[in-house]
Amino acid sequence: MNVSMNASTALASLAGQAAGDGEAARALKKALEVQAQDARQLANGAPAPLKTSANLPPNLGQHINTTA
């Protein structure tokens, strides 16, 4: 009899845990959606990049020179 009571308690615990996992998944999804929306707003609010190479000779910036 004790085994069946432990089994039913374990099943009830697992059912409660599964419901909690669903709530956590929904909360995580909502947090990700809000974060993505904030990132889009931040990206849209950024100024356009400036063309600073317009006054430079055309041969500059074509190669990267490195030494080890």
DSSP file (Angstrom, degrees, kcal/mol; ACC not computed):
  #  RESIDUE AA STRUCTURE BP1 BP2  ACC     N-H-->O    O-->H-N    N-H-->O    O-->H-N    TCO  KAPPA ALPHA  PHI   PSI    X-CA   Y-CA   Z-CA
    1    1 A M     >        0   0    0      0, 0.0     4,-1.7     0, 0.0     5,-0.2   0.000 360.0 360.0 360.0 -35.8    0.0    0.0    0.0
    2    2 A N  H  >  +     0   0    0      1,-0.2     4,-2.2     2,-0.2     5,-0.2   0.860 360.0  56.1 -65.6 -35.0    2.8    2.3    0.7
    3    3 A V  H  > S+     0   0    0      1,-0.2     4,-2.3     2,-0.2    -1,-0.2   0.911 106.6  49.0 -65.0 -42.5    4.2    1.8   -2.8
    4    4 A S  H  > S+     0   0    0      1,-0.2     4,-2.3     2,-0.2    -1,-0.2   0.855 110.4  51.0 -67.4 -33.8    1.0    2.8   -4.5
    5    5 A M  H  X S+     0   0    0     -4,-1.7     4,-2.1     2,-0.2    -1,-0.2   0.901 111.4  47.8 -69.1 -39.8    0.8    6.0   -2.3
    6    6 A N  H  X S+     0   0    0     -4,-2.2     4,-2.4     2,-0.2    -2,-0.2   0.893 111.8  50.8 -66.7 -37.9    4.4    6.8   -3.3
    7    7 A A  H  X S+     0   0    0     -4,-2.3     4,-2.5     2,-0.2    -2,-0.2   0.915 111.2  46.8 -65.8 -43.0    3.6    6.2   -7.0
    8    8 A S  H  X S+     0   0    0     -4,-2.3     4,-2.2     2,-0.2    -1,-0.2   0.873 112.4  50.5 -68.9 -34.9    0.6    8.4   -6.9
    9    9 A T  H  X S+     0   0    0     -4,-2.1     4,-2.2     2,-0.2    -2,-0.2   0.908 111.0  49.1 -65.9 -41.4    2.5   11.1   -5.1
   10   10 A A  H  X S+     0   0    0     -4,-2.4     4,-2.5     2,-0.2    -2,-0.2   0.910 111.4  49.0 -64.8 -42.0    5.3   10.9   -7.7
   11   11 A L  H  X S+     0   0    0     -4,-2.5     4,-2.4     2,-0.2    -2,-0.2   0.907 111.4  49.3 -63.8 -41.6    2.8   11.1  -10.6
   12   12 A A  H  X S+     0   0    0     -4,-2.2     4,-2.1     1,-0.2    -1,-0.2   0.894 111.1  50.3 -64.3 -38.9    1.1   14.1   -9.0
   13   13 A S  H  X S+     0   0    0     -4,-2.2     4,-2.3     2,-0.2    -2,-0.2   0.909 110.7  48.8 -65.3 -42.3    4.5   15.7   -8.6
   14   14 A L  H  X S+     0   0    0     -4,-2.5     4,-2.5     2,-0.2    -2,-0.2   0.886 109.9  51.8 -65.1 -38.6    5.4   15.1  -12.2
   15   15 A A  H  X S+     0   0    0     -4,-2.4     4,-1.8     2,-0.2    -1,-0.2   0.912 111.7  46.7 -64.3 -41.4    2.1   16.5  -13.4
   16   16 A G  H  X S+     0   0    0     -4,-2.1     4,-2.0     1,-0.2    -2,-0.2   0.877 111.9  51.1 -66.3 -37.7    2.6   19.6  -11.4
   17   17 A Q  H  X S+     0   0    0     -4,-2.3     4,-2.4     2,-0.2    -2,-0.2   0.892 107.4  52.7 -67.4 -39.3    6.2   19.9  -12.7
   18   18 A A  H  X S+     0   0    0     -4,-2.5     4,-1.8     2,-0.2    -1,-0.2   0.899 109.3  49.5 -63.2 -39.9    5.0   19.6  -16.3
   19   19 A A  H  X S+     0   0    0     -4,-1.8     4,-1.7     1,-0.2    -1,-0.2   0.897 111.0  50.1 -65.4 -38.9    2.5   22.4  -15.8
   20   20 A G  H  X S+     0   0    0     -4,-2.0     4,-2.3     1,-0.2    -2,-0.2   0.868 107.0  54.5 -66.0 -36.8    5.3   24.5  -14.3
   21   21 A D  H  X S+     0   0    0     -4,-2.4     4,-2.4     1,-0.2    -1,-0.2   0.886 106.4  52.0 -64.0 -38.3    7.6   23.8  -17.2
   22   22 A G  H  X S+     0   0    0     -4,-1.8     4,-2.1     2,-0.2    -1,-0.2   0.899 109.9  48.5 -64.2 -40.4    4.9   25.0  -19.6
   23   23 A E  H  X S+     0   0    0     -4,-1.7     4,-2.4     2,-0.2    -2,-0.2   0.908 111.6  49.7 -65.4 -41.8    4.6   28.3  -17.6
   24   24 A A  H  X S+     0   0    0     -4,-2.3     4,-2.5     1,-0.2    -2,-0.2   0.894 110.0  51.1 -64.7 -39.2    8.3   28.7  -17.7
   25   25 A A  H  X S+     0   0    0     -4,-2.4     4,-2.4     2,-0.2    -1,-0.2   0.900 110.7  48.4 -65.4 -40.6    8.4   28.1  -21.4
   26   26 A R  H  X S+     0   0    0     -4,-2.1     4,-2.2     2,-0.2    -2,-0.2   0.901 112.0  49.1 -66.2 -40.1    5.7   30.7  -22.0
   27   27 A A  H  X S+     0   0    0     -4,-2.4     4,-2.3     2,-0.2    -2,-0.2   0.905 111.9  49.0 -65.5 -41.1    7.5   33.2  -19.8
   28   28 A L  H  X S+     0   0    0     -4,-2.5     4,-2.4     2,-0.2    -2,-0.2   0.912 110.7  50.5 -63.9 -42.5   10.8   32.6  -21.6
   29   29 A K  H  X S+     0   0    0     -4,-2.4     4,-2.1     1,-0.2    -2,-0.2   0.910 111.1  48.4 -62.3 -42.7    9.1   33.0  -25.0
   30   30 A K  H  X S+     0   0    0     -4,-2.2     4,-2.3     2,-0.2    -1,-0.2   0.905 110.6  51.1 -64.7 -41.3    7.6   36.3  -24.0
   31   31 A A  H  X S+     0   0    0     -4,-2.3     4,-2.3     1,-0.2    -2,-0.2   0.896 110.4  49.5 -63.3 -40.2   10.9   37.6  -22.6
   32   32 A L  H  X S+     0   0    0     -4,-2.4     4,-2.4     2,-0.2    -1,-0.2   0.881 109.8  51.3 -66.1 -38.1   12.6   36.7  -25.9
   33   33 A E  H  X S+     0   0    0     -4,-2.1     4,-2.2     2,-0.2    -2,-0.2   0.916 111.5  47.2 -64.4 -42.9    9.9   38.4  -27.9
   34   34 A V  H  X S+     0   0    0     -4,-2.3     4,-2.4     2,-0.2    -2,-0.2   0.905 112.4  50.1 -65.2 -41.3   10.3   41.6  -25.8
   35   35 A Q  H  X S+     0   0    0     -4,-2.3     4,-2.2     2,-0.2    -2,-0.2   0.902 110.5  49.4 -64.3 -41.2   14.1   41.4  -26.2
   36   36 A A  H  X S+     0   0    0     -4,-2.4     4,-2.3     2,-0.2    -1,-0.2   0.897 110.6  50.5 -65.0 -40.1   13.8   41.0  -30.0
   37   37 A Q  H  X S+     0   0    0     -4,-2.2     4,-2.2     2,-0.2    -2,-0.2   0.913 110.4  49.3 -64.2 -42.4   11.4   44.0  -30.2
   38   38 A D  H  X S+     0   0    0     -4,-2.4     4,-2.3     1,-0.2    -2,-0.2   0.893 110.3  51.2 -63.3 -39.5   13.8   46.1  -28.1
   39   39 A A  H  X S+     0   0    0     -4,-2.2     4,-2.6     2,-0.2    -2,-0.2   0.896 109.1  50.8 -65.7 -39.7   16.7   45.1  -30.4
   40   40 A R  H  X S+     0   0    0     -4,-2.3     4,-2.5     2,-0.2    -2,-0.2   0.924 111.0  48.5 -63.3 -43.3   14.7   46.1  -33.5
   41   41 A Q  H  X S+     0   0    0     -4,-2.2     4,-1.5     1,-0.2    -2,-0.2   0.898 112.3  49.0 -63.4 -39.9   13.9   49.5  -32.0
   42   42 A L  H  X S+     0   0    0     -4,-2.3     4,-0.6     2,-0.2    -1,-0.2   0.913 112.6  47.3 -66.0 -42.3   17.5   50.0  -31.1
   43   43 A A  H >< S+     0   0    0     -4,-2.6     3,-0.7     1,-0.2    -2,-0.2   0.884 111.9  50.1 -67.3 -38.0   18.7   49.0  -34.6
   44   44 A N  H 3< S+     0   0    0     -4,-2.5    -1,-0.2     1,-0.2    -2,-0.2   0.788 109.2  52.9 -70.6 -26.6   16.1   51.3  -36.3
   45   45 A G  H 3< S+     0   0    0     -4,-1.5    -1,-0.2    -5,-0.2    -2,-0.2   0.555  85.1 106.7 -85.8  -7.8   17.1   54.2  -34.1
   46   46 A A  S << S-     0   0    0     -3,-0.7     2,-0.0    -4,-0.6    -3,-0.0  -0.446  77.0-110.7 -72.5 143.1   20.8   54.0  -35.0
   47   47 A P        -     0   0    0      0, 0.0    -1,-0.1     0, 0.0     3,-0.1  -0.359  37.4 -97.0 -70.9 154.9   22.2   56.6  -37.3
   48   48 A A        -     0   0    0      1,-0.1     2,-0.0    -2,-0.0     0, 0.0  -0.419  48.3 -96.8 -68.4 144.5   23.2   55.7  -40.8
   49   49 A P        -     0   0    0      0, 0.0     2,-0.3     0, 0.0    -1,-0.1  -0.345  38.6-123.8 -64.6 143.2   26.9   55.0  -41.2
   50   50 A L        -     0   0    0     -3,-0.1     2,-1.1     1,-0.0     3,-0.1  -0.645  12.2-126.6 -88.4 144.0   28.9   57.9  -42.6
   51   51 A K        +     0   0    0     -2,-0.3     3,-0.4     1,-0.2    -1,-0.0  -0.778  39.9 161.9 -89.4  99.8   31.0   57.6  -45.7
   52   52 A T    >   +     0   0    0     -2,-1.1     3,-0.6     1,-0.2    -1,-0.2   0.596  63.0  69.1 -94.7 -11.9   34.4   58.8  -44.5
   53   53 A S  G >   +     0   0    0      1,-0.2     3,-1.2    -3,-0.1    -1,-0.2   0.385  69.7  95.9 -87.5   6.2   36.4   57.3  -47.3
   54   54 A A  G 3  S+     0   0    0     -3,-0.4    -1,-0.2     1,-0.3    -2,-0.1   0.824  86.8  45.5 -65.9 -30.3   35.0   59.7  -49.9
   55   55 A N  G <  S+     0   0    0     -3,-0.6    -1,-0.3     2,-0.1    -2,-0.1   0.394  96.7  95.0 -94.6   3.9   38.0   62.1  -49.6
   56   56 A L  S <  S-     0   0    0     -3,-1.2    -3,-0.0     1,-0.1     0, 0.0  -0.604  85.9 -96.0 -94.4 154.7   40.6   59.3  -49.6
   57   57 A P    >   -     0   0    0      0, 0.0     3,-1.4     0, 0.0    -1,-0.1  -0.355  36.2-116.8 -63.3 150.0   42.6   58.1  -52.7
   58   58 A P  T 3  S+     0   0    0      0, 0.0    -2,-0.0     0, 0.0    -5,-0.0   0.698 109.8  62.4 -66.7 -18.8   41.1   55.0  -54.3
   59   59 A N  T >  S+     0   0    0      2,-0.1     3,-0.8     3,-0.0     2,-0.2   0.666  85.1  92.8 -81.9 -13.2   44.1   52.9  -53.6
   60   60 A L  T <  S+     0   0    0     -3,-1.4    -4,-0.1     1,-0.2    -7,-0.0  -0.561  85.4  22.3 -81.2 142.4   43.8   53.2  -49.8
   61   61 A G  T 3  S+     0   0    0      2,-0.2    -1,-0.2    -2,-0.2    -2,-0.1   0.578  88.9 107.3  85.0  10.1   41.8   50.6  -47.9
   62   62 A Q  S <  S+     0   0    0     -3,-0.8     2,-0.3     1,-0.1    -2,-0.1   0.734  79.3  32.5 -91.0 -23.7   42.1   47.9  -50.5
   63   63 A H        -     0   0    0     -4,-0.2     2,-0.5     2,-0.0    -2,-0.2  -0.935  67.3-137.6-134.3 153.2   44.6   45.6  -48.6
   64   64 A I        -     0   0    0     -2,-0.3     2,-0.5    -3,-0.1     0, 0.0  -0.963  17.4-155.5-112.1 121.8   45.4   44.8  -45.0
   65   65 A N        +     0   0    0     -2,-0.5     2,-0.3     2,-0.0    -2,-0.0  -0.854  20.2 173.1 -97.5 124.8   49.1   44.7  -44.1
   66   66 A T        -     0   0    0     -2,-0.5     2,-0.3     2,-0.0    -2,-0.0  -0.945  15.6-166.1-130.9 153.0   49.9   42.5  -41.1
   67   67 A T              0   0    0     -2,-0.3    -2,-0.0     1,-0.1     0, 0.0  -0.978 360.0 360.0-133.7 150.3   53.1   41.3  -39.4
   68   68 A A              0   0    0     -2,-0.3    -1,-0.1     0, 0.0    -2,-0.0   0.419 360.0 360.0-104.8 360.0   53.6   38.6  -36.8
